[in-house]
Amino acid sequence: MNLVVATGVMTVMSMGPAGANLAGSTFEGNDGNLVVNTAGNTDWDNAPNRVVKVEQNTGTADDSFGGGSKEDLPNPTVGTGSIPPNKSDLSRFYVSHDTSGGNFFLNLAWERTNVLGSANMDFEFNKLSALDPNGVTPQRSPGDMLITFDFTNGGGNPVLGLLRWVTTGPTSQCFKNNSLPCWGNRVNLSAAGFAEGQVNTGPVSDPVPPGAPRTLPALTFGEASINLTAAGIFQPGQCLNFASAYLKSRSSAAFDSELKDFIAPANAMVSNCGRIRVHKMTDPSGAAGSFGFTTTGGLSPAGFSLGDSGLQDYQNVPVGQYTITESNPAPAFDLTDLQCTSDSANPNIGISGATATIGLRADETVDCTYVNRQRGTIVIQKVTDPSSDTTTSFEFTPSANLSPDKFNLVGGGAKTFTNVVPGSNYSVAESVPAGWDLTSATCDNGSPVTAITVAAGQTTTCTFNDRQRGSITITKTDDAGAPLAGATFTLYVDNTPFDNAPPHGSEDTATSQTCTTGADGKCTIGDVAPGQYWVVENAPGVPGHDLAPDQHVVVNSSADIPLTFVDKRRFTVITLVCEESSNTLHPSTVTVDGVDKTSLAANGGGSISDADLCALGGARFEGKNTGDHPGNVNIP
């Protein structure tokens, strides 16, 4: 900027809110103060995208230009030393920008510590970040911008000027220099109605940190507001980015006078374009997958794909309306979250489903993050005991949110459900076939089979263990090995304390499982769950035979346990009555245990003669008359 101030007295536009804002702008850039005067407007106390740069060095350490450096000289000489007494000592500058009604407005302000002598100030905006060899000023490139702030003829209204850096073409386009590169011909922004400015004519307060609030004496603060769109700097559909800005003064009103004080460049990032970044995240992190996106509004590329942690970075995007939509990631993933943030509170960003709608503003960066959650897997495994059984079919019924609604497995088999939406609302139930017991049903992540939990991208395996029941085959014989029919047996559960010695204990429990031997002397107690048991022959047993002792048995899965029960035959009492005179058998009534029977008659012994039978010894009683002879038989 070029500011010419006569010593002691300066005539400028009156300070205060009387003047109107620059057409189309809400920034109060022509009132000569730093606070909002009209509700709904902005000023330096609430300026959008505000940049503050404060001079760090003063006195003999104050950085300044030297060596006869002038505006048209690239890489000006930088040194230190006090500013001449009759020149302004710059203390800070402000830069702000916003958009309104399709126009880009640049707002500038400067402050100085004194009003001694004349002062001529310029704001330089550079596109490159690389520095000149002096290590301070940025390297210039074609189209860099210089804004001048002039007071001419000893006072009056400030005049804002615009110059662009020129490197090619005729020298006639240079404002002062007769060789290239140079600053091009100056455009009077004020006369064209593209800019307005003001200097404070009385003390004002600066509420902007650091050091706020501070009182600024009259003529130590100046500001301006410029419509860069109307001035042709920013044109629709074309991106232009200025990376930094710095403030400097000249020794006189002449443009080609020597440069003096300056405040080093600040990162200003003044741009009529924005930036849109699309981020891709997956849950879990690192999940494999490629996700497609489509866009509208002219973004290039119009379509793209991203994996986890991927980034699509659209830079230098013209101001306008854009949409970004992710293609449906099902069935392997689900879009669970979409968030868009702006570095400048932008109300023109909307989200609907998988689509982000962005009304991009100048110098704005919008980040949209799409989060896709990977679906999981449920595996149902069938394990049988014995493992050799691979033919028995087990039917399963899953919850309604799994398909199919029923399935069957044999031992060693498995059923896999893929693309399962993470959650805990899944279940699988088994129909246990006859002769089997479901001994356990567990999932490897600890969830029950009635509420199976599936995490994003994870596999939950649930195992159903079934044990086949056994059987006991009983063979019933007498002590001669002859089969005995009609023997009935009951199965008892052997409860603690365990004792394999018969008989079973009173603590043991009778089951409902019984069997009765047939003509072959055999019967089977089936469907016996593995465990310890007693097999007990029920009284009264087979007539003429004793009950066999109880037998202890351990039944394992699928085993058929053979048991043989032997019933000893009982004793036979044979009574013979012999007639001594003839030494022949004499039929007589014999009563044993209340049962009357008739003894053998003569020649009743078959091949054994009566004489031989009558000659037998043993319990022999002789000399008995006819009639009753009570007796008793004791079989030990």
KAPEFEN-V695072 format. One line per field, one symbol per residue. ss: DSSP state (H for helix, E for strand, - for the rest). psi: psi as a letter, one per 40 degrees, with the letter a starting at -180 (. if undefined). A space follows every 10 residues. Layout:
ss->???
psi->???
This chain:
ss->---------- E--------- ------E--- ---------- -E-------- EEEE----HH H-EEEE---- ------EEEE ---------E EEEEEEEEEE --EEEEEEEE EE-------E EEEEEE---- E------E-- ----EEEEEE ----E---EE EEEEEE---- HHHE------ -EEE--EEHH HH--EEEEE- ---EEE---- ---EEE---- EEEEEEE--- ---------- EEEEEEEEEE --------EE EEEEEEEEEE E-EEEEEEEE EEE------- EEEEEE---- --EEEE---- EEEEEEEE-E EEEEEE---- --EEEEEEEE EE------EE EE--EEEEEE ----EEEEEE EEEE-EEEEE EEEEE----- ---EEEEE-- ------EEE- ---EEEEEEE --EEEE-EEE E----EEEEE EEE------- -EEE----EE EEEEEEEE-E EEEEEEEE-- --E----EEE EEE------- --------EE EEEEEE---- -EEEEEEE-- EEEEEEE--- ----E----- EEEEE----E EEEEEEE-E- -------EE- ---EE---EE EE--EEEE-- ---------H HHHH------ ---------- ------
psi->ihhhhihdhh hiihiaedii ihheiehgef eeaeihdhhe iiaddfhifh hhhhhdiibe ehiiiaffii dehigihhai iiiideihhh diiihiiiih feihhhhiii iieifhaihh iihhhidiei iideediihi iheihhhihh hifeaaiihh ihiihheiai eeeiddieii iihiihhgdd deeeiiiiih eihihhehii eiiihhiiee hiiihhgddd eedhihehhh hhdiiiiiii eiehdfiiib iihiiihdgh ieiahhhhih iihihehhih hiiiiieeih idiiiiahei hhhhifhiha hiihhhihei edihheihhh iiehghefhi hhbehhhhgh ihfihhhhhh hhhhiaihhh ihhihieehf dhhhhihiid eihieiiiii heiihhhifh hiaffiihih hhiieihhdi hiieeeiiee ghhhiheihh hhhhhhhiia ihhhhhiaee ehihiehhii hhhhiihhhe hiiiieeihh iehiihiade eiihhifhhh ahihhhhiie ahieiihiii hiihhiheih hhhhhhhiia ihhhhhhhhd defihhhihh hhfehhihii ahfeebehid dddeeiaagh hifhiiahgi ihhhh.
